[in-house]
């Protein structure tokens, strides 16, 4: 027996993101989940604000010149593990790309993806 209240793929549920023919209506899944889960948590909102703040700092620093992880760590006064986390997120989403490797073949530089 199916529980139509919790099954997101059930088109008999009036709030389901599936239309009458079982096709997903564009944008309705997110709306359905927001209503079902009660919106976005305050913690998630705070995390996004912090990510955007650090993203802006990194993009501004890389706008001036290509930098290594070590240089970004020093410039932003952040631990290197945090710099790597945020930097790799920016690489993943196409804001930043890998540049050249230094003369000693130790560190890559990172630059804005223009």
Secondary structure, DSSP 8 states (H G I E B T S, - for coil): ---TTT-TT-TTSTT-SB-TTS-B-TTHHHHHHHHHHTS--HHHHHHHHHHHHHHHHHHHHHHHS-B-HHHHHHHHT--HHHHHHHHHHHHHTTSEEEEEE-TTS--EEEEE--
